[in-house]
C-alpha cells in the first residue's frame, strides 16, 4: 500500500491514488457522512458551465464531478495524474475526455478554457503557487477559477472536534471501507496542514487572479473559492 508524504511528490501522490481508485467515491461518501454529494452540487452551481464553454476539471479522479459540468452543453476535459483514476474514469464515463494533466505543467495552450476547477486536489499539489500560475495561463481572459478544498471550521469548539475526527476516527473508518487506509492518514494530515480560507484567498490573489471570494460549506469544513482571470 502506498502513502504520500507531506512533501507531496507527484509520483507518490499518483501512486497512492492509483491504489484507491476503484472505491474512492464510495469511501469519500462514507467518510464525509454523505456531505460530499452536496459539496459537488455546490461546485457545479459555482462553475455554472454553459453551452459551448470549455471546462478543465483538474484532479478529476473518476470523473464524478466532471459529469455534472456537461449537463448544460459544456465541453469538459477531466485531468488527473493518477493513471488508475483515469482508467476508472474512462470505464465509467466513456463520453468524457480524460487526459493525464499535471497541475504543475498543464498540457494545454494559453487561453484554452472558460473555466478551470479543482475539487479536493490542490492541497495535494507539490507547488501550489506554480499550479495556480498554470491555471491562470490556460484560462481565457475573464475566465473563471473554482477551487473547492477542505478548510478551517469557523467555530472553535467544532474545529477541535473536527480535527479529532480527522486524526482518529477517519483513519479507523477508512480501514473498514478503503482499499488503502494508509492513504487516508496522509489525507487527514494534509487537511490539517492546509491554510485557512483567508490565507488561501490571498494566495490566489498573489497568483494574479482578480475578484477573489469564497463561500464556506458545512461550517467551514469545506470552502469554495471563486476568482477571475483579468
C-alpha positions, 0 to 999 in steps of 0.5 A: 500500500502506498502513502504520500508524504507531506512533501507531496511528490507527484509520483507518490501522490499518483501512486497512492491514488492509483491504489484507491481508485476503484472505491474512492467515491464510495469511501469519500461518501462514507467518510464525509457522512454523505456531505460530499454529494452536496459539496459537488452540487455546490461546485457545479452551481459555482462553475455554472458551465454553459453551452459551448464553454470549455471546462478543465476539471483538474484532479478529476479522479473518476470523473464524478464531478466532471459529469455534472459540468456537461449537463448544460452543453459544456465541453469538459476535459477531466485531468488527473495524474493518477493513471488508475483514476483515469482508467476508472474514469474512462470505464465509467464515463466513456463520453468524457475526455480524460487526459493525464494533466499535471497541475504543475505543467498543464498540457494545454495552450494559453487561453484554452478554457472558460473555466478551470476547477479543482475539487479536493486536489490542490492541497495535494499539489507539490507547488501550489503557487506554480499550479495556480500560475498554470491555471491562470495561463490556460484560462481565457481572459475573464475566465473563471477559477473554482477551487473547492478544498477542505478548510478551517471550521469557523467555530472553535469548539467544532474545529477541535472536534473536527480535527479529532475526527480527522486524526482518529476516527477517519483513519479507523473508518477508512480501514473498514471501507478503503482499499488503502487506509494508509492513504487516508492518514496522509489525507487527514494530515494534509487537511490539517496542514492546509491554510485557512480560507483567508490565507488561501484567498490571498494566495490566489490573489498573489497568483494574479487572479482578480475578484477573489471570494469564497463561500464556506460549506458545512461550517467551514469544513469545506470552502469554495473559492471563486476568482477571475482571470483579468 
